[in-house]
Amino acid sequence: MPTFPGPDDDCHLGFGQVFRNLGVTLYLSLMQDPLKKYDVIIAGSGIYGTSMASILAKSGLKVLIIERGKHPRFALGEALLPQSAIWPFIIGERFGIPEIGHLSHADRIVDNITPSCGLKHSIGFAHHTEGVPLEASKLHQLVPPHLPFYSESHLYREEVDQFLLDAAIQYGADYVEETPITNVHIGASGVMVSCPLNEYHGEYYVDASGRGSKLVEQQGYRIGAPEAMTHSRTLFAHVEGLQPFDHLIASPSQGRQWHEGTFHHVFDGGWMWVIPFDNFARSSSRKASIGLMLDPRKHPENSDLSPEEEFRAFISRFPDIERHLEGIEVTMPFKRTGRLQYASRQSVGDRHFTAPGTFGFVDPLYSNGLIHTFESVYFGARHLLSAFGKEEGPVAPGDFSTAAFARMELLHRTQWKHSDATISKAYASMAEFSSWNAWTQYWLAQILFGDLWLQRACFRYFEDGNVAHFDAFLDEIRPGEKAPFAQDKESLLEDLGALLEIRGNGVVDTGEAMLARLAQESWLPRHVYDWGASESRHVDFSRDEVVGALLGWGFEASPDHLRQGLFDFKLPATA
Ligand SMILES: Cc1cc2nc3c(=O)[nH]c(=O)nc-3n(C[C@H](O)[C@H](O)[C@H](O)COP(=O)(O)OP(=O)(O)OC[C@H]3O[C@@H](n4cnc5c(N)ncnc54)[C@H](O)[C@@H]3O)c2cc1C
C-alpha cells in the first residue's frame, strides 16, 4: 500500500543530476542505428515527449525521441496549477517513474532536479485601468489547499526539460538531437520518419513537436483557428531584478505575499504574467519570467518598435505595472509573436496521434497547457501500453487503428474547446472590474472542484493502493467531465457567457448580473467563500479552518450529488 509521501520522501536520485555532476553529457553525438525498428518514435523532447518516452521505455518498448533543437533550451510553460502538480504525482505513481513525480512538489524539484525553480503558493490578479494607479479593492488572491503530496511550482524549463530527457535516456529511450524531421510516412505496416541524415522506422508515431509539426502539415490537419473565440498575441522575456509586487501594494485580507505566487496584471484587452523563480528560500535563481498577452483587435502590434520597446511603451500606460517592473534587466531578448491560437482538424490517425500542444493552443491564461499535457500523457501511455500488449487497457493488443485511439481525439478536442470557452470569456470580462471580479470568482469555483476531483482519486489510492482509481479517468472524455459538479459548472459558464455577450445593451449591468447569478448557486460552499459578493476577492484554502470548513460542508452538508459522488473519500491521517 502506498504511503502518503511528503516532500522529503525522495524515491530516486535524479539520473540527470548524477550525470551532470559527473560532467558527462550522456548522449553527446549519439547517432541511433537507422536499421533498428522502433516500437514508438516520438517527435519533440519537451515535457510531453520525454515523459511519454520514460513510461514506454520503462515497460520495455523500443523508443526513439527525435529533437530538432538541442538541450538545454528555453521553453515556455513555467507556471503550474494544483492539477498540473497533481498529475505528475499520479503519473509517477501509476507508471513507477519518480522522475516525473518530482515535478509534483517544489521541494522534490530542488532535491532532485534543480534549485533554479520557484514556488507558487497563490495565484494573484490585479485589475488595472489605463493611466490610473491600482486600487487595493481590485486585487484577488486565491490560495489553494496545501497537501503534503504536492505543491505548485514555477518551472525553469531549461533545466527541468534536460532532467526529464536524461531520465528518458536512462529508462532506455534512444535520442537524436539537432535532427529536424523532414518527412513522416505513415504506412499500413509501420511508420518511416525522415531526417536530413537518416530514416527511422517504427510501429507507431507520437508527435509532440508543437505548432510547426511536420506530420500535421503533411496530413493537412492544421486549420489555423478560424473558430477560436480567443484572439491574442504575446511579448515575453526572462528578466532579473524584479521587485516583489508586495513592495507596492498590500491588501488587508490577502493570505500570502504576492511574490510567493504567479501574479497577473489584468486590463481591458489583455493581461501579463509574472512568474518569479527566485521566490523561495531554497531557490538559487535571480530570474523571473514576464509576458504580455494582448488582444490585437484592441492592442495591435506596433512593428515600428522592437519587441522590448513595444513592451516598455505598453506598460508605461499603466503606472503600477510600470512601477512593478522598474529596474528589471532582460536576460534574454524579448520575443514577439503573431496570433497564438491554432488548432487541427484531427489529432489521431492510423499509427499516430499528436500531443495537445501539437493539436492546438489557445492562450496561457490559467496555465492549462501542462494540465492538458499530463492528462494526455496519462491517456496516451495507457493506450500505447495496451496496444503493445504491455498492460491490459483501452486498446486490444496489436490494434494501432484510428478507432482504437479515438479517445485521444476526443480528449484533445475537449481540452482545446474548454480552454477557448473559458479564456475567451475571461478576456471579455476584463473590460471592467465588476465583470472581471465575477468571472474570477467563477474560475475559482470550477478550478477548486476540478482539483478536488483529482485529489479524490489520490485519497482513494492512498486508502487501498489501487491504481484503478486513476484509470477511472479514462472513462471520462476528459478528467472532470463526468464529475458530479460538471453540469452545475457548465450551466453557470453558459449563463455567465450569455451575460457577457449582452454587455453594453443599456439594460443589464453585466458585472452585477454575473455576481447575482453566482450568488444563486447552491452547489458552492458559501460559508467558506461568499461567491457572488463583490468583496469576496481573497481566499486562503491553506488555512486549516478554511479547508476544514470546506471538507466539513462537503462530507455533511453539501448537496446529495456532491456528497455521494465527490466527497466519498476518507482523508488520510497525514492530510
Ligand atoms: C506564451 C505561452 C506561455 C505558456 N505558459 C504556460 C504556463 O505558464 N503554464 C502551462 O501549463 N503551460 C503554458 N504554456 C503551454 C506550454 O508551453 C505547453 O503546454 C507545453 O510546453 C507543451 O509541451 P510539449 O512537450 O508538448 O511541447 P514543447 O515543450 O514545445 O516541445 C516541443 C519540442 O519539439 C521540438 N520540435 C519542433 N519541431 C520539430 C521537428 N520538426 N523535428 C524534431 N523536433 C521538433 C522542439 O524543438 C521542442 O523541443 C504556454 C504556452 C505559450 C505559447
The ligand as an SDF file (V2000), in Angstrom:
LIG
                    3D

 53 58  0  0  0  0  0  0  0  0999 V2000
    3.2210   32.1720  -24.3770 C   0  0  0  0  0  0  0  0  0  0  0  0
    2.9870   30.8310  -23.7180 C   0  0  0  0  0  0  0  0  0  0  0  0
    3.0300   30.7140  -22.3360 C   0  0  0  0  0  0  0  0  0  0  0  0
    2.7500   29.4890  -21.7210 C   0  0  0  0  0  0  0  0  0  0  0  0
    2.7290   29.4110  -20.3560 N   0  0  0  0  0  0  0  0  0  0  0  0
    2.3080   28.2750  -19.7650 C   0  0  0  0  0  0  0  0  0  0  0  0
    2.2230   28.1750  -18.3460 C   0  0  0  0  0  0  0  0  0  0  0  0
    2.5670   29.1050  -17.6080 O   0  0  0  0  0  0  0  0  0  0  0  0
    1.7730   27.0210  -17.7990 N   0  0  0  0  0  0  0  0  0  0  0  0
    1.4150   25.9620  -18.5750 C   0  0  0  0  0  0  0  0  0  0  0  0
    0.9670   24.9450  -18.0350 O   0  0  0  0  0  0  0  0  0  0  0  0
    1.5460   25.9940  -19.9190 N   0  0  0  0  0  0  0  0  0  0  0  0
    1.9660   27.1240  -20.5270 C   0  0  0  0  0  0  0  0  0  0  0  0
    2.1100   27.1590  -21.8770 N   0  0  0  0  0  0  0  0  0  0  0  0
    1.8690   25.9180  -22.6500 C   0  0  0  0  0  0  0  0  0  0  0  0
    3.1080   25.0230  -22.6020 C   0  0  0  0  0  0  0  0  0  0  0  0
    4.1990   25.7150  -23.1530 O   0  0  0  0  0  0  0  0  0  0  0  0
    2.8610   23.7340  -23.3660 C   0  0  0  0  0  0  0  0  0  0  0  0
    1.6890   23.1260  -22.8960 O   0  0  0  0  0  0  0  0  0  0  0  0
    3.9750   22.7170  -23.1610 C   0  0  0  0  0  0  0  0  0  0  0  0
    5.2360   23.2980  -23.3040 O   0  0  0  0  0  0  0  0  0  0  0  0
    3.8120   21.6300  -24.1870 C   0  0  0  0  0  0  0  0  0  0  0  0
    4.9020   20.7200  -24.0530 O   0  0  0  0  0  0  0  0  0  0  0  0
    5.3450   19.8270  -25.2580 P   0  0  0  0  0  0  0  0  0  0  0  0
    6.3640   18.8930  -24.7580 O   0  0  0  0  0  0  0  0  0  0  0  0
    4.1300   19.2570  -25.9240 O   0  0  0  0  0  0  0  0  0  0  0  0
    5.9590   20.8350  -26.3410 O   0  0  0  0  0  0  0  0  0  0  0  0
    7.2950   21.7100  -26.3170 P   0  0  0  0  0  0  0  0  0  0  0  0
    7.7970   21.9380  -24.9520 O   0  0  0  0  0  0  0  0  0  0  0  0
    7.0030   22.8860  -27.1830 O   0  0  0  0  0  0  0  0  0  0  0  0
    8.3530   20.7830  -27.0620 O   0  0  0  0  0  0  0  0  0  0  0  0
    8.3110   20.5690  -28.4600 C   0  0  0  0  0  0  0  0  0  0  0  0
    9.6940   20.1020  -28.9010 C   0  0  0  0  0  0  0  0  0  0  0  0
    9.6340   19.6800  -30.2660 O   0  0  0  0  0  0  0  0  0  0  0  0
   10.7900   20.1080  -30.9510 C   0  0  0  0  0  0  0  0  0  0  0  0
   10.4970   20.1720  -32.3960 N   0  0  0  0  0  0  0  0  0  0  0  0
    9.7470   21.0850  -33.0560 C   0  0  0  0  0  0  0  0  0  0  0  0
    9.7120   20.7990  -34.3750 N   0  0  0  0  0  0  0  0  0  0  0  0
   10.4480   19.6940  -34.5680 C   0  0  0  0  0  0  0  0  0  0  0  0
   10.7980   18.8990  -35.7140 C   0  0  0  0  0  0  0  0  0  0  0  0
   10.3730   19.2050  -36.9650 N   0  0  0  0  0  0  0  0  0  0  0  0
   11.5720   17.8310  -35.5350 N   0  0  0  0  0  0  0  0  0  0  0  0
   12.0000   17.4720  -34.2800 C   0  0  0  0  0  0  0  0  0  0  0  0
   11.7060   18.1870  -33.1760 N   0  0  0  0  0  0  0  0  0  0  0  0
   10.9420   19.2730  -33.3040 C   0  0  0  0  0  0  0  0  0  0  0  0
   11.0680   21.4730  -30.3380 C   0  0  0  0  0  0  0  0  0  0  0  0
   12.4140   21.8760  -30.5340 O   0  0  0  0  0  0  0  0  0  0  0  0
   10.7490   21.2170  -28.8580 C   0  0  0  0  0  0  0  0  0  0  0  0
   11.8750   20.7870  -28.1200 O   0  0  0  0  0  0  0  0  0  0  0  0
    2.4470   28.3570  -22.5230 C   0  0  0  0  0  0  0  0  0  0  0  0
    2.4720   28.4480  -23.9140 C   0  0  0  0  0  0  0  0  0  0  0  0
    2.7290   29.6680  -24.5220 C   0  0  0  0  0  0  0  0  0  0  0  0
    2.7140   29.7590  -26.0210 C   0  0  0  0  0  0  0  0  0  0  0  0
  1  2  1  0
  2  3  1  0
  2 52  2  0
  3  4  2  0
  4  5  1  0
  4 50  1  0
  5  6  2  0
  6  7  1  0
  6 13  1  0
  7  8  2  0
  7  9  1  0
  9 10  1  0
 10 11  2  0
 10 12  1  0
 12 13  2  0
 13 14  1  0
 14 15  1  0
 14 50  1  0
 15 16  1  0
 16 17  1  0
 16 18  1  0
 18 19  1  0
 18 20  1  0
 20 21  1  0
 20 22  1  0
 22 23  1  0
 23 24  1  0
 24 25  2  0
 24 26  1  0
 24 27  1  0
 27 28  1  0
 28 29  2  0
 28 30  1  0
 28 31  1  0
 31 32  1  0
 32 33  1  0
 33 34  1  0
 33 48  1  0
 34 35  1  0
 35 36  1  0
 35 46  1  0
 36 37  1  0
 36 45  1  0
 37 38  2  0
 38 39  1  0
 39 40  1  0
 39 45  2  0
 40 41  1  0
 40 42  2  0
 42 43  1  0
 43 44  2  0
 44 45  1  0
 46 47  1  0
 46 48  1  0
 48 49  1  0
 50 51  2  0
 51 52  1  0
 52 53  1  0
M  END
$$$$
